[in-house]
């Protein structure tokens, strides 16, 4: 179902449950990898959350006979908690256990956000690393091929929350630090709004109870959630949802 409301352009795909949602997104991802030249890097940013684990598992199943597709896929992160990579709250740990190890992804292809470092140092390293891999557009922003996002009960995406300041929304670096996340832990590292907007593809996986209002608000022309801001700023965003939008 394609929805175009004013300057708000998005497609919404509805599913009965999180497994069907994850399987569809995984099945849609692999053709993007097949379309590129084998020697051309494909740059993707991952998110955490409950649906991420289900999506990673579906991707492993989908790619069982096509592991070669991931030889030149480079993984970045849409957000990370300021914790070590082996911490239970680490988004890297989740992806490593559920996706990278099963698919034997080379360590050189993993460009994690270093949550164990002082945040400014971690952000400096992250911006330097993405600059080495991503092409830069006319506005000077590194361009990712695909950004995979979840959505929280308050409509937040990555670590961009409703309480974000103008300084955060206006950031022109690919990554930035977040010091006042309303969800613990308060310190996080995040892909910036600008980097999300400038990505070639942005897919949002929306699953879980208590998110109905936030999703409807995000799809409204008058919506003011972080996801709504992303939708309004992009020409097209794909949403996979197991939540009714009407």
C-alpha positions as CSV (number, residue, x, y, z in Angstrom):
1,X,0.0,0.0,0.0
2,X,1.5,3.3,-1.1
3,X,0.6,6.4,0.8
4,X,1.5,9.9,-0.3
5,X,0.3,12.7,2.0
6,X,1.5,16.2,1.1
7,X,5.3,16.0,1.2
8,X,5.1,12.9,3.4
9,X,6.0,9.9,1.2
10,X,6.1,6.4,2.5
11,X,5.0,2.8,1.8
12,X,3.5,0.7,4.5
13,X,3.5,-3.1,4.4
14,X,1.3,-4.8,7.0
15,X,1.9,-8.2,8.5
16,X,0.1,-10.4,10.9
17,X,3.0,-11.0,13.3
18,X,6.7,-10.1,13.8
19,X,7.9,-13.3,12.2
20,X,6.1,-12.6,8.9
21,X,7.4,-9.0,9.1
22,X,11.0,-10.1,9.6
23,X,10.8,-12.7,6.9
24,X,9.5,-10.2,4.4
25,X,12.2,-7.6,5.2
26,X,14.9,-10.2,5.0
27,X,13.6,-11.5,1.7
28,X,13.5,-7.9,0.3
29,X,17.1,-7.2,1.5
30,X,18.9,-9.9,-0.4
31,X,17.8,-8.7,-3.9
32,X,19.5,-5.4,-3.1
33,X,22.7,-7.2,-2.6
34,X,22.3,-9.3,-5.7
35,X,21.8,-6.2,-7.8
36,X,25.1,-4.7,-7.0
37,X,28.5,-5.5,-8.5
38,X,30.3,-8.1,-6.4
39,X,33.3,-5.8,-5.8
40,X,31.0,-2.9,-4.9
41,X,30.7,-2.3,-1.1
42,X,27.1,-2.3,0.3
43,X,26.9,-0.1,3.4
44,X,24.1,-0.8,5.8
45,X,23.3,0.6,9.3
46,X,21.6,-1.7,11.8
47,X,19.5,-1.0,14.8
48,X,18.7,-3.0,18.0
49,X,15.5,-3.9,19.6
50,X,13.3,-6.9,19.8
51,X,12.4,-7.0,16.2
52,X,16.1,-6.8,15.2
53,X,16.8,-10.2,16.7
54,X,13.9,-11.7,14.7
55,X,15.0,-9.9,11.6
56,X,18.6,-11.2,12.0
57,X,17.4,-14.7,12.4
58,X,15.2,-14.4,9.3
59,X,18.1,-13.0,7.3
60,X,20.3,-16.0,8.3
61,X,17.7,-18.4,7.2
62,X,17.1,-16.5,3.9
63,X,20.9,-16.3,3.2
64,X,21.7,-19.9,4.1
65,X,22.5,-20.7,0.5
66,X,23.7,-17.2,-0.4
67,X,26.4,-16.4,2.1
68,X,28.6,-15.0,-0.6
69,X,26.3,-12.1,-1.0
70,X,27.6,-10.7,2.3
71,X,31.3,-10.8,1.4
72,X,31.4,-7.1,0.6
73,X,28.6,-5.9,2.9
74,X,29.9,-3.4,5.5
75,X,27.9,-2.9,8.7
76,X,27.5,0.3,10.6
77,X,25.0,1.2,13.3
78,X,22.1,3.5,13.6
79,X,22.5,3.6,17.4
80,X,24.4,2.1,20.2
81,X,24.4,2.3,24.0
82,X,27.5,3.6,25.8
83,X,28.4,0.1,27.0
84,X,31.2,-2.4,26.1
85,X,30.5,-4.7,23.1
86,X,30.0,-7.7,25.3
87,X,27.4,-6.0,27.5
88,X,23.8,-7.4,27.4
89,X,22.5,-4.0,26.3
90,X,25.0,-3.7,23.4
91,X,23.4,-3.6,19.9
92,X,26.7,-4.9,18.5
93,X,26.5,-7.9,20.7
94,X,23.0,-8.7,19.5
95,X,24.0,-8.4,15.9
96,X,27.2,-10.4,16.4
97,X,25.4,-13.3,18.1
98,X,22.4,-13.4,15.8
99,X,23.8,-12.3,12.4
100,X,27.5,-12.0,12.1
101,X,28.6,-15.2,13.6
102,X,26.0,-17.4,11.9
103,X,26.9,-15.8,8.5
104,X,30.7,-15.7,9.2
105,X,30.9,-12.0,8.4
106,X,34.6,-10.9,8.3
107,X,35.6,-8.7,11.2
108,X,37.0,-6.1,8.8
109,X,33.4,-5.5,7.6
110,X,32.1,-4.5,11.0
111,X,32.3,-0.8,11.8
112,X,30.8,-0.7,15.3
113,X,30.1,2.3,17.4
114,X,32.6,2.0,20.3
115,X,30.3,2.4,23.3
116,X,33.1,1.5,25.7
117,X,35.0,4.7,24.9
118,X,34.4,8.3,26.0
119,X,31.5,9.4,23.8
120,X,33.3,12.2,22.0
121,X,36.2,9.9,21.1
122,X,33.8,7.2,19.9
123,X,32.0,9.7,17.7
124,X,35.2,11.0,16.2
125,X,36.3,7.5,15.3
126,X,32.8,6.6,13.9
127,X,32.8,9.7,11.6
128,X,36.3,9.0,10.4
129,X,35.5,5.4,9.7
130,X,32.3,6.0,7.7
131,X,34.2,8.7,5.7
132,X,36.6,6.1,4.6
133,X,33.9,3.9,3.1
134,X,30.8,5.9,2.2
135,X,30.6,8.2,-0.9
136,X,29.8,11.8,-0.1
137,X,26.8,13.6,-1.7
138,X,26.7,17.3,-2.7
139,X,25.9,18.4,0.8
140,X,28.9,16.6,2.2
141,X,27.0,13.8,3.9
142,X,28.3,10.2,3.7
143,X,25.6,8.1,2.0
144,X,24.6,4.7,3.3
145,X,22.9,2.2,1.0
146,X,20.4,1.1,3.6
147,X,19.4,2.2,7.1
148,X,17.3,-0.2,9.1
149,X,15.4,1.4,11.9
150,X,13.0,0.3,14.6
151,X,10.5,2.6,16.3
152,X,9.9,3.1,20.0
153,X,6.6,3.7,21.8
154,X,7.3,7.4,21.7
155,X,8.1,7.4,17.9
156,X,11.8,7.6,18.4
157,X,14.2,6.2,15.7
158,X,17.9,5.4,16.2
159,X,18.6,7.4,19.4
160,X,16.7,10.5,18.2
161,X,14.0,11.0,20.8
162,X,11.2,13.5,21.1
163,X,13.2,15.5,23.6
164,X,16.1,16.1,21.1
165,X,17.4,19.6,20.9
166,X,17.7,21.7,17.8
167,X,21.4,21.1,17.9
168,X,20.8,17.4,17.6
169,X,18.4,17.7,14.7
170,X,20.7,20.1,12.9
171,X,23.8,18.1,13.3
172,X,25.7,17.7,10.0
173,X,28.0,14.9,11.0
174,X,27.1,11.3,10.3
175,X,27.2,10.3,14.0
176,X,26.7,12.2,17.2
177,X,26.5,11.6,20.9
178,X,23.2,11.6,22.9
179,X,23.4,12.6,26.6
180,X,19.8,12.6,27.7
181,X,18.0,9.6,26.4
182,X,14.7,9.2,28.2
183,X,15.3,5.5,28.1
184,X,18.2,4.1,30.0
185,X,21.1,4.3,29.6
186,X,21.0,8.1,29.1
187,X,24.3,8.2,27.1
188,X,24.1,6.8,23.6
189,X,25.7,7.1,20.2
190,X,23.5,7.7,17.1
191,X,23.4,8.1,13.4
192,X,22.3,11.6,12.8
193,X,19.0,12.8,11.3
194,X,20.9,14.2,8.3
195,X,22.6,10.8,7.6
196,X,19.3,9.0,7.9
197,X,17.6,11.4,5.5
198,X,20.4,11.2,2.9
199,X,20.5,7.3,2.9
200,X,19.5,5.6,-0.4
201,X,17.0,3.4,1.4
202,X,15.5,3.6,4.9
203,X,13.3,0.7,6.1
204,X,11.5,1.0,9.5
205,X,10.5,-2.3,11.2
206,X,7.7,-1.5,13.6
207,X,6.7,-4.3,15.9
208,X,5.5,-4.7,19.5
209,X,2.6,-3.6,21.8
210,X,2.0,0.0,22.8
211,X,3.2,1.5,19.5
212,X,-0.1,2.0,17.7
213,X,-0.6,5.6,18.7
214,X,3.1,6.6,17.8
215,X,2.8,4.9,14.4
216,X,-0.4,6.7,13.5
217,X,1.0,10.0,14.8
218,X,4.1,9.4,12.7
219,X,2.1,8.8,9.5
220,X,-0.1,11.8,10.1
221,X,0.7,14.9,8.0
222,X,0.7,16.8,11.3
223,X,2.9,14.2,13.0
224,X,5.7,15.5,15.2
225,X,7.4,12.3,16.3
226,X,11.1,11.6,15.3
227,X,9.8,9.1,12.8
228,X,7.4,11.7,11.3
229,X,10.3,14.1,10.9
230,X,12.3,11.4,9.0
231,X,9.3,10.6,6.7
232,X,8.7,14.3,5.9
233,X,12.3,14.9,5.0
234,X,12.6,11.9,2.6
235,X,11.1,11.3,-0.8
236,X,10.3,7.6,0.2
237,X,10.6,5.4,3.3
238,X,9.5,1.8,3.6
239,X,7.7,0.8,6.7
240,X,7.1,-2.9,7.7
241,X,4.5,-3.0,10.4
242,X,2.5,-5.6,12.4
243,X,0.5,-2.7,13.8
244,X,-2.7,-1.3,12.4
245,X,-2.4,2.2,11.0
246,X,-6.1,3.0,11.0
